[in-house]
Amino acid sequence: MGQGHHKIRRLRVYGGFLDKLDLRLGDGLNCIIGGRGSGKTTVLEFIRYALDRLPKPTTTGKIADERLRSLLGANLGNTGCVEVEFESQEGLVYHLRRTAHEAPTITDERGKAVDPKVLASSILIDAAIFSHNEIEEIAQNPAAQRELLDRLCSQPLHALQGRIDQAAGALRENGQRLLQLAARGQSARQDLVDLSSWESKLAAADAAMADDGLSAGLKSAAAERSLREQESAALARARKTIGKLRDHLGDPTLAMIKGLGAEIPEAVEAGPNGALFGDLRRELKRRETELEILLSPVVDRLRDLDGALARASEEVQARHEPAEARYRALMQEADEHSARLSARDEAAAQVLRLSAAKGELVELDRAQAAAIGERRRLLDAYADLRSERFATRSRIAAEISGRLGGKVRVIVTADAEHGSYRDFLVGLMKKSGRQYNAPIERIVTAIAPTALGELADRNDHAALAATADVNADFAETLLHQLREHPERRLELDTIDREDVPRIELSVGDTWRSADRLSTGQKSSAILPILLLEGEAPLLIDQPEDNLDNSFISDAVIPQLREIKRQRQLIAITHNPNLPVLGDAERVIVMEADGRSSRAIAQDDLHGTKEHILRLMEGGWEAFRLRQERYERG
């Protein structure tokens, strides 16, 4: 058999209806057969459960979801467990174990624990599992069709989606920074307003002191005290800046550098690409030392500089103390002027404190401009990644259409999923007191979220009204809401309108969308796509349902025989055409007595033909009788 794809090698069950079941699955085509109630479907669902591949709850599939969970509970019991042995496409073996009410645990071939997050990655462990009638659900559900399409390019799209999620996260972090800078800028501008008031008070206090005939010594002492406060403030600002630099470049950064080598785990280095990753690990370790050598002198210089500033602060404080003592003595001699001197000191202190707002505002404006520039770059990168995702899906859709010979085609429309965008706008307008459903529907189909954000930035409600065909008052209210809530405005930029695929079947001389087909036609449209090659094992419950035997023998079987050389297939079936014409590598025969179920045979087609005849053909006599009648015409 061909290599380079995942395989489910074994299933064991302890407890419940399938207690002590031990199934060994082969590469190629595996067919699970048996009478009704023999536990065939339970086998598939137990594998799904162990791999944590329970279907996502949907509105239309709520009953099916409840049925599935009820089946698991009834057949596994409260103390049972399921074990699955899984071989990845790289040849790594994983053992998965899951009890009735717990998450799966995973170990490698040496018994070392593996992070369960690998189940969510769809890279090291993966399987495509479709329950009974789930094909019909796919035909009705664009999100399920998108997931099916993505499976055919799972690794590239998985990596690309990770980059899209990272870009969205970077945009959210950038948005938080912009909001923080805006709040600090507003505070600094208010300080400038207050500064003007305190400068006026200080000027008035100085004038009053001049008119009161205070001694020249007292006036001079007051001015010198103001200068001392400025000196202390200058040293404090310098130490604060040094502290920020040390926070950025100090121990946390050194700790990150020292952990570079650990980024390549031992499990990866021990894998089939171990030579490559071993070289990378050694290179990272070398860079650890090099970067530490380069950075350590900088950190040391900052530490020395902070020490120098601390010593300078102590020396300045010591020099200030005699002058402060003389100032206090002068203040005691001039009791009658103490109130005016205190008022003048307070004004001088406030002017000194608020004067820093000028420099801070310049710094904040510079930081805000940099953050805005960074946001533009992030938005461009986010848009490019989503365009790349659409291009990838479109390419796969074209390949599917070509492979299926004009019988089934897939068309992808970019940015056509409006659900999250619509929900966002509804939440924004819900308390506005206006009718919003119809105008919001027009907006989500006419204007992209980022374009709406740009209209809000310009407050261009006339353009919004004209482009989306909504009345001017509604447009003005919507943009006002966005401008009044800047956090919601920034959130617009991260709304990911998903692509929407449409699967169509050729019926006569027309193409019909899958959601408008009959039940049998839906299976005819979706099943050929499921049977395309992929790395993940394909498990499917009764794929022949709703299909006539001519379609199975003419369309499904040839595709199945071709694909089983590149992919493991596990099918639960009541139709003899699948194991017989599909030339199954392994047939598993299930039998139940009402209390429990067991596998009475696990063998190739030749070794299980008696069971196939009995269960699927009604026995030799019935098979011969039908054959004779066909031959008599």
MARRO-81604 format. One line per 10 residues: number of its first residue (from 1); their letters; for each residue z, x, y of C-alpha. Coordinates in nm, 2 decimals. Layout:
<sites>
NUM = a = Z X Y  ...
</sites>
This chain:
<sites>
1 = mgqghhkirr = 0.00 0.00 0.00  -0.06 0.10 0.36  0.22 0.26 0.56  0.31 0.23 0.93  0.47 -0.11 0.93  0.82 -0.26 0.88  0.93 -0.40 0.54  1.21 -0.62 0.42  1.30 -0.45 0.09  1.59 -0.66 -0.04
11 = lrvyggfldk = 1.81 -0.97 0.02  2.15 -1.02 -0.13  2.37 -1.32 -0.08  2.75 -1.35 -0.16  2.91 -1.70 -0.16  2.77 -2.04 -0.09  2.47 -2.21 -0.26  2.28 -1.89 -0.32  2.58 -1.69 -0.44  2.49 -1.36 -0.62
21 = ldlrlgdgln = 2.12 -1.40 -0.53  1.95 -1.06 -0.53  1.58 -1.06 -0.42  1.36 -0.75 -0.41  1.06 -0.79 -0.19  0.75 -0.59 -0.21  0.48 -0.47 0.03  0.18 -0.69 0.07  0.20 -1.07 -0.01  0.53 -1.21 -0.14
31 = ciiggrgsgk = 0.53 -1.58 -0.24  0.85 -1.78 -0.29  0.80 -2.09 -0.50  1.02 -2.35 -0.66  1.10 -2.72 -0.68  1.23 -2.90 -0.38  1.60 -2.83 -0.31  1.58 -2.49 -0.49  1.68 -2.29 -0.18  1.34 -2.15 -0.08
41 = ttvlefirya = 1.38 -2.24 0.29  1.74 -2.11 0.28  1.61 -1.77 0.17  1.39 -1.74 0.48  1.67 -1.87 0.71  1.92 -1.63 0.57  1.69 -1.34 0.64  1.64 -1.48 0.99  2.02 -1.50 1.03  2.08 -1.15 0.92
51 = ldrlpkpttt = 1.82 -1.01 1.16  1.97 -1.23 1.44  1.63 -1.39 1.49  1.75 -1.75 1.54  1.50 -1.94 1.74  1.57 -1.99 2.11  1.70 -2.34 2.18  1.44 -2.56 2.34  1.45 -2.92 2.47  1.18 -3.03 2.22
61 = gkiaderlrs = 1.33 -2.83 1.94  1.69 -2.93 1.98  1.70 -3.14 1.66  1.53 -2.85 1.47  1.79 -2.60 1.61  2.08 -2.82 1.50  1.91 -2.87 1.15  1.88 -2.49 1.11  2.25 -2.42 1.21  2.36 -2.70 0.98
71 = llganlgntg = 2.16 -2.55 0.69  2.32 -2.21 0.75  2.67 -2.36 0.76  2.62 -2.57 0.45  2.46 -2.30 0.24  2.66 -1.99 0.34  3.00 -2.15 0.36  3.29 -2.01 0.56  3.34 -1.69 0.37  2.99 -1.60 0.25
81 = cvevefesqe = 2.77 -1.31 0.38  2.41 -1.20 0.37  2.28 -0.85 0.33  1.93 -0.73 0.41  1.78 -0.39 0.34  1.51 -0.31 0.60  1.27 -0.02 0.62  1.12 0.06 0.96  0.76 0.17 1.01  0.89 0.53 1.05
91 = glvyhlrrta = 1.05 0.51 0.70  1.41 0.48 0.82  1.62 0.25 0.61  1.88 0.01 0.76  2.14 -0.21 0.59  2.23 -0.53 0.78  2.53 -0.74 0.69  2.63 -1.07 0.84  2.91 -1.30 0.75  2.94 -1.67 0.83
101 = heaptitder = 3.08 -1.66 1.18  3.02 -1.30 1.30  2.75 -1.09 1.46  2.54 -0.86 1.23  2.67 -0.51 1.15  2.41 -0.24 1.08  2.44 0.10 0.90  2.17 0.36 0.83  2.09 0.51 0.49  2.39 0.75 0.51
111 = gkavdpkvla = 2.63 0.46 0.59  2.66 0.56 0.96  2.71 0.26 1.20  2.40 0.17 1.41  2.43 -0.01 1.75  2.34 -0.38 1.69  2.13 -0.36 2.01  1.84 -0.23 1.80  1.79 -0.59 1.69  1.71 -0.70 2.04
121 = ssilidaaif = 1.47 -0.41 2.10  1.21 -0.52 1.84  1.12 -0.15 1.79  1.33 -0.01 1.50  1.39 -0.35 1.34  1.16 -0.65 1.38  1.03 -0.95 1.20  0.82 -1.25 1.29  0.98 -1.56 1.13  0.85 -1.92 1.15
131 = shneieeiaq = 1.04 -2.21 1.01  0.89 -2.53 0.87  0.69 -2.71 1.14  0.75 -2.43 1.39  0.37 -2.39 1.41  0.34 -2.73 1.57  0.61 -2.64 1.82  0.42 -2.32 1.92  0.11 -2.54 1.99  0.31 -2.75 2.22
141 = npaaqrelld = 0.51 -2.48 2.40  0.34 -2.23 2.64  0.64 -2.00 2.63  0.62 -1.98 2.25  0.25 -1.91 2.27  0.32 -1.63 2.52  0.58 -1.48 2.28  0.32 -1.50 2.00  0.07 -1.32 2.21  0.32 -1.06 2.31
151 = rlcsqplhal = 0.40 -0.99 1.94  0.05 -0.86 1.89  0.11 -0.58 2.14  0.49 -0.58 2.11  0.57 -0.21 2.17  0.35 -0.16 2.48  0.47 -0.49 2.63  0.83 -0.43 2.54  0.82 -0.10 2.72  0.63 -0.25 3.01
161 = qgridqaaga = 0.87 -0.55 3.04  1.16 -0.30 3.05  1.00 -0.13 3.35  0.94 -0.47 3.51  1.31 -0.56 3.46  1.41 -0.22 3.61  1.19 -0.27 3.91  1.34 -0.62 3.97  1.69 -0.46 3.93  1.59 -0.19 4.19
171 = lrengqrllq = 1.48 -0.47 4.43  1.80 -0.65 4.39  2.00 -0.33 4.46  1.78 -0.27 4.76  1.84 -0.62 4.88  2.22 -0.57 4.85  2.19 -0.25 5.06  1.98 -0.43 5.32  2.24 -0.71 5.35  2.53 -0.45 5.38
181 = laargqsarq = 2.34 -0.26 5.65  2.27 -0.58 5.84  2.64 -0.67 5.83  2.74 -0.32 5.94  2.48 -0.33 6.22  2.60 -0.66 6.34  2.95 -0.53 6.35  2.84 -0.21 6.54  2.65 -0.42 6.80  2.96 -0.62 6.85
191 = dlvdlsswes = 3.15 -0.30 6.90  2.90 -0.20 7.17  2.97 -0.53 7.35  3.34 -0.46 7.33  3.29 -0.10 7.44  3.14 -0.22 7.77  3.45 -0.43 7.83  3.69 -0.15 7.75  3.50 0.10 7.97  3.54 -0.14 8.26
201 = klaaadaama = 3.91 -0.17 8.19  3.94 0.21 8.17  3.76 0.25 8.50  3.99 -0.01 8.66  4.30 0.17 8.52  4.18 0.51 8.66  4.12 0.35 9.00  4.46 0.19 9.00  4.63 0.52 8.91  4.45 0.69 9.20
211 = ddglsaglks = 4.57 0.42 9.44  4.92 0.43 9.32  4.97 0.78 9.44  5.05 0.92 9.09  5.12 1.30 9.09  4.82 1.52 9.02  5.01 1.66 8.72  5.05 1.31 8.56  4.68 1.23 8.62  4.58 1.56 8.47
221 = aaaerslreq = 4.81 1.51 8.17  4.65 1.17 8.10  4.30 1.32 8.11  4.40 1.60 7.89  4.55 1.36 7.64  4.22 1.17 7.62  4.04 1.50 7.55  4.30 1.58 7.27  4.22 1.24 7.11  3.85 1.32 7.12
231 = esaalarark = 3.91 1.66 6.95  4.11 1.49 6.67  3.85 1.22 6.63  3.57 1.48 6.60  3.75 1.67 6.32  3.82 1.34 6.14  3.45 1.24 6.16  3.34 1.58 6.03  3.58 1.56 5.73  3.46 1.21 5.66
241 = tigklrdhlg = 3.10 1.33 5.64  3.20 1.62 5.42  3.39 1.38 5.19  3.08 1.16 5.15  2.87 1.47 5.06  3.13 1.57 4.80  3.14 1.22 4.66  2.76 1.24 4.61  2.73 1.60 4.49  3.07 1.67 4.34
251 = dptlamikgl = 3.24 1.60 4.01  3.05 1.28 3.92  2.71 1.46 3.95  2.83 1.76 3.76  2.96 1.53 3.48  2.62 1.36 3.46  2.45 1.70 3.44  2.68 1.81 3.16  2.59 1.50 2.96  2.21 1.55 2.97
261 = gaeipeavea = 2.20 1.69 2.62  2.37 1.39 2.48  2.09 1.16 2.59  1.91 1.25 2.26  2.13 1.10 1.99  2.16 1.27 1.65  2.00 0.98 1.47  1.68 1.02 1.67  1.68 1.40 1.62  1.72 1.34 1.24
271 = gpngalfgdl = 1.43 1.10 1.24  1.06 1.16 1.15  0.99 1.30 1.51  1.30 1.52 1.49  1.11 1.84 1.58  0.99 1.69 1.91  1.32 1.55 2.00  1.51 1.86 1.89  1.30 2.06 2.14  1.37 1.81 2.41
281 = rrelkrrete = 1.74 1.82 2.34  1.75 2.20 2.36  1.55 2.19 2.68  1.80 1.94 2.83  2.09 2.16 2.72  1.93 2.46 2.90  1.88 2.25 3.21  2.24 2.15 3.20  2.34 2.51 3.25  2.07 2.58 3.51
291 = leillspvvd = 2.15 2.28 3.72  2.52 2.34 3.70  2.47 2.70 3.83  2.25 2.57 4.12  2.48 2.29 4.22  2.82 2.45 4.17  2.78 2.68 4.48  2.69 2.38 4.70  3.00 2.19 4.58  3.21 2.51 4.63
301 = rlrdldgala = 3.08 2.54 4.99  3.16 2.18 5.06  3.51 2.23 4.93  3.55 2.54 5.14  3.42 2.36 5.44  3.66 2.07 5.39  3.94 2.32 5.36  3.84 2.49 5.68  3.83 2.15 5.86  4.17 2.06 5.72
311 = raseevqarh = 4.31 2.39 5.85  4.15 2.34 6.18  4.30 1.99 6.20  4.64 2.13 6.13  4.60 2.40 6.39  4.47 2.16 6.65  4.76 1.93 6.58  5.00 2.22 6.63  4.83 2.31 6.96  4.84 1.95 7.07
321 = epaearyral = 5.21 1.90 7.00  5.35 2.09 7.30  5.11 1.91 7.54  5.20 1.58 7.38  5.57 1.66 7.44  5.50 1.75 7.80  5.30 1.42 7.84  5.59 1.22 7.70  5.83 1.39 7.94  5.61 1.31 8.24
331 = mqeadehsar = 5.59 0.95 8.12  5.97 0.93 8.11  5.98 1.07 8.47  5.74 0.80 8.59  5.89 0.49 8.45  5.76 0.28 8.73  5.41 0.37 8.63  5.46 0.35 8.25  5.30 0.01 8.22  4.98 0.12 8.40
341 = lsardeaaaq = 4.97 0.45 8.21  5.01 0.26 7.88  4.73 0.03 7.97  4.52 0.32 8.07  4.60 0.50 7.74  4.51 0.19 7.54  4.18 0.15 7.72  4.10 0.52 7.67  4.18 0.50 7.30  3.96 0.19 7.26
351 = vlrlsaakge = 3.67 0.35 7.44  3.71 0.65 7.22  3.71 0.44 6.90  3.42 0.22 7.00  3.21 0.51 7.13  3.14 0.60 6.77  2.95 0.27 6.74  2.66 0.42 6.94  2.60 0.70 6.69  2.67 0.47 6.39
361 = lveldraqaa = 2.42 0.22 6.52  2.15 0.49 6.54  2.24 0.59 6.18  2.24 0.23 6.06  1.90 0.16 6.22  1.76 0.48 6.05  1.91 0.38 5.71  1.78 0.02 5.75  1.42 0.14 5.83  1.44 0.37 5.52
371 = aigerrrlld = 1.56 0.08 5.30  1.28 -0.15 5.43  1.03 0.12 5.36  1.17 0.17 5.01  1.15 -0.21 4.96  0.78 -0.21 5.04  0.73 0.06 4.77  0.94 -0.13 4.52  0.75 -0.45 4.59  0.42 -0.27 4.54
381 = ayadlrserf = 0.54 -0.12 4.21  0.68 -0.46 4.09  0.34 -0.62 4.16  0.15 -0.34 3.99  0.36 -0.37 3.68  0.32 -0.74 3.66  -0.05 -0.70 3.70  -0.05 -0.44 3.42  0.13 -0.69 3.20  -0.13 -0.96 3.28
391 = atrsriaaei = -0.41 -0.71 3.21  -0.25 -0.62 2.87  -0.21 -0.98 2.77  -0.57 -1.06 2.88  -0.70 -0.77 2.67  -0.51 -0.89 2.36  -0.63 -1.25 2.42  -0.99 -1.13 2.43  -0.94 -0.93 2.11  -0.79 -1.23 1.94
401 = sgrlggkvrv = -1.08 -1.45 2.05  -1.32 -1.19 1.92  -1.14 -1.14 1.59  -1.13 -1.52 1.52  -1.51 -1.56 1.54  -1.54 -1.83 1.80  -1.32 -2.07 1.61  -1.00 -2.01 1.82  -0.98 -1.85 2.16  -0.69 -1.75 2.39
411 = ivtadaehgs = -0.71 -1.76 2.77  -0.43 -1.62 2.99  -0.37 -1.74 3.35  -0.17 -1.51 3.57  0.15 -1.62 3.75  0.11 -1.98 3.63  0.47 -2.04 3.51  0.63 -2.20 3.81  0.97 -2.32 3.66  1.20 -2.05 3.81
421 = yrdflvglmk = 1.02 -2.06 4.15  1.04 -2.44 4.16  1.41 -2.44 4.06  1.48 -2.18 4.34  1.32 -2.40 4.61  1.49 -2.72 4.48  1.82 -2.54 4.51  1.74 -2.44 4.86  1.63 -2.78 4.98  1.87 -3.00 4.77
431 = ksgrqynapi = 2.11 -3.05 5.06  1.86 -3.08 5.33  1.84 -3.46 5.33  1.46 -3.45 5.28  1.24 -3.56 5.00  1.14 -3.23 4.84  0.98 -3.28 4.50  0.62 -3.34 4.60  0.60 -3.08 4.88  0.77 -2.82 4.66
441 = erivtaiapt = 0.52 -2.88 4.39  0.24 -2.81 4.64  0.41 -2.50 4.77  0.47 -2.34 4.42  0.10 -2.39 4.33  -0.04 -2.26 4.67  0.19 -1.98 4.78  0.34 -1.69 4.59  0.71 -1.62 4.63  0.66 -1.29 4.82
451 = algeladrnd = 0.40 -1.46 5.05  0.66 -1.73 5.12  0.91 -1.46 5.21  0.67 -1.30 5.45  0.61 -1.64 5.62  0.99 -1.67 5.65  1.01 -1.33 5.81  0.76 -1.43 6.07  0.90 -1.78 6.10  0.54 -1.90 6.06
461 = haalaatadv = 0.60 -2.26 5.96  0.25 -2.36 6.09  0.09 -2.14 5.83  0.31 -2.27 5.56  0.23 -2.63 5.65  -0.14 -2.56 5.66  -0.16 -2.35 5.34  0.05 -2.58 5.12  -0.04 -2.91 5.28  0.32 -3.00 5.37
471 = nadfaetllh = 0.43 -3.16 5.69  0.55 -2.93 5.98  0.91 -3.06 5.97  0.95 -2.98 5.60  0.79 -2.63 5.65  1.02 -2.56 5.95  1.33 -2.68 5.75  1.24 -2.46 5.45  1.18 -2.15 5.65  1.50 -2.21 5.85
481 = qlrehperrl = 1.70 -2.23 5.52  1.55 -1.89 5.42  1.63 -1.73 5.75  1.98 -1.87 5.76  2.05 -1.74 5.41  1.90 -1.38 5.40  2.03 -1.33 5.04  1.81 -1.62 4.92  1.52 -1.48 5.12  1.55 -1.14 4.94
491 = eldtidredv = 1.59 -1.32 4.60  1.24 -1.46 4.65  1.09 -1.12 4.60  1.23 -1.09 4.24  1.11 -1.43 4.11  0.89 -1.34 3.81  0.62 -1.61 3.77  0.52 -1.55 3.41  0.16 -1.56 3.28  0.07 -1.87 3.08
501 = prielsvgdt = -0.16 -1.84 2.77  -0.37 -2.13 2.65  -0.47 -2.14 2.28  -0.78 -2.35 2.22  -0.96 -2.46 1.90  -1.34 -2.52 1.87  -1.38 -2.88 1.77  -1.75 -2.97 1.74  -1.91 -2.85 2.05  -1.60 -2.85 2.27
511 = wrsadrlstg = -1.28 -2.64 2.32  -0.95 -2.83 2.30  -0.62 -2.70 2.41  -0.36 -2.67 2.13  -0.12 -2.92 2.28  -0.39 -3.19 2.26  -0.48 -3.14 1.90  -0.39 -3.33 1.59  -0.11 -3.19 1.37  -0.36 -3.04 1.12
521 = qkssailpil = -0.57 -2.90 1.40  -0.27 -2.74 1.56  -0.20 -2.55 1.24  -0.57 -2.45 1.23  -0.54 -2.30 1.58  -0.21 -2.12 1.54  -0.20 -2.00 1.18  -0.50 -1.76 1.21  -0.32 -1.59 1.50  0.00 -1.55 1.31
531 = llegeaplli = -0.20 -1.39 1.03  -0.34 -1.11 1.25  -0.20 -0.76 1.18  0.12 -0.63 1.32  0.40 -0.39 1.24  0.66 -0.67 1.18  0.69 -0.86 0.85  0.56 -1.21 0.88  0.78 -1.48 0.72  0.65 -1.83 0.72
541 = dqpednldns = 0.77 -2.15 0.56  0.49 -2.37 0.40  0.20 -2.24 0.61  -0.03 -2.47 0.42  0.14 -2.79 0.56  -0.10 -3.02 0.74  -0.40 -2.81 0.63  -0.67 -2.92 0.38  -0.73 -2.70 0.08  -1.09 -2.62 0.20
551 = fisdavipql = -0.95 -2.46 0.52  -0.69 -2.27 0.32  -0.94 -2.13 0.07  -1.22 -2.07 0.32  -1.03 -1.95 0.63  -0.66 -1.87 0.55  -0.70 -1.69 0.21  -0.97 -1.44 0.32  -0.76 -1.35 0.63  -0.45 -1.32 0.42
561 = reikrqrqli = -0.61 -1.09 0.16  -0.73 -0.87 0.44  -0.41 -0.85 0.64  -0.17 -0.79 0.35  -0.29 -0.43 0.33  -0.15 -0.36 0.67  0.15 -0.60 0.69  0.42 -0.74 0.47  0.39 -1.11 0.42  0.65 -1.35 0.29
571 = aithnpnlpv = 0.55 -1.71 0.24  0.73 -2.01 0.11  0.47 -2.23 -0.05  0.40 -2.53 -0.26  0.03 -2.46 -0.27  -0.10 -2.25 -0.57  -0.40 -2.12 -0.36  -0.17 -1.89 -0.17  -0.02 -1.69 -0.46  -0.33 -1.72 -0.69
581 = lgdaervivm = -0.63 -1.68 -0.45  -0.42 -1.46 -0.23  -0.35 -1.23 -0.53  0.02 -1.21 -0.45  0.19 -0.87 -0.52  0.52 -1.04 -0.59  0.61 -1.40 -0.68  0.97 -1.51 -0.66  1.06 -1.83 -0.85  1.37 -2.02 -0.74
591 = eadgrssrai = 1.55 -2.28 -0.94  1.86 -2.49 -0.86  2.10 -2.71 -1.07  2.24 -2.91 -0.78  2.54 -2.68 -0.74  2.38 -2.34 -0.69  2.04 -2.17 -0.69  1.91 -1.86 -0.85  1.58 -1.66 -0.89  1.46 -1.71 -1.24
601 = aqddlhgtke = 1.16 -1.47 -1.20  1.06 -1.19 -0.97  0.73 -1.04 -1.08  0.36 -1.00 -1.00  0.11 -1.28 -1.04  0.04 -1.22 -1.41  0.41 -1.22 -1.49  0.48 -1.55 -1.31  0.17 -1.75 -1.39  0.35 -1.98 -1.63
611 = hilrlmeggw = 0.59 -2.07 -1.36  0.31 -2.12 -1.11  0.13 -2.35 -1.36  0.45 -2.55 -1.42  0.56 -2.59 -1.06  0.23 -2.60 -0.87  -0.02 -2.74 -1.11  0.19 -2.97 -1.32  0.16 -2.76 -1.63  -0.12 -2.64 -1.85
621 = eafrlrqery = -0.21 -2.99 -1.98  -0.25 -3.13 -1.63  -0.44 -2.83 -1.51  -0.69 -2.85 -1.81  -0.73 -3.23 -1.76  -0.82 -3.19 -1.40  -1.06 -2.90 -1.49  -1.23 -3.12 -1.76  -1.28 -3.41 -1.51  -1.42 -3.18 -1.25
631 = erg = -1.67 -3.04 -1.50  -1.78 -3.38 -1.62  -1.86 -3.47 -1.26
</sites>
